[in-house]
Each structure stands twice: as structure tokens, then as C-alpha cells.
Amino acid sequence: MEKQANGNRKFSKKEKLEILDEAKAYGVKVTLAKYDVYPATYYYWKNQYQADGADGLDHSVAKANRSRIRELENELVH
């Protein structure tokens, strides 16, 4: 986990996968308390993982995917 200058933490893709796996094995509440992760963050990671696999947990890949989805949606509207 990388600590940002503004106090936020940044988890790597590997760390996110480990937290997801641990939550599945030992329970969400216990795991989130251990790593001090908000439930909303956990469920966001889980949804990204289910939608895009492990690549969905990589911030830059997820950001690029969201941008591409917006572009395609705009093409459909116009």
C-alpha cells in the first residue's frame, strides 16, 4: 500500500486481489477492519473485478475502459 501526500492510500492490483480473496475466505467485515478499507471501496473493487477481471483492479486500465465506454455511448447518441 502506497501512502499519498494527501493522506490517501493507494493499493496495488495485487493487494486488492489479496483483500478480495481474504474477504471471501474469512468474511468481509473482518478483512475490511484488518486493512482499514471502507465497504464502498471493497464493493467497488469487487464489481470492477467481476466486470473486467484482474485488469479491472488496475486504476489506469479501469480509467481507460471508462473513457472508451463514454466515447462509445456518445457515438450511439449522436
Beta strands, then each sheet from edge to edge (+ up, - down):
strand 1: 2-3
strand 2: 9-10
sheet 1: 1+ 2-
end
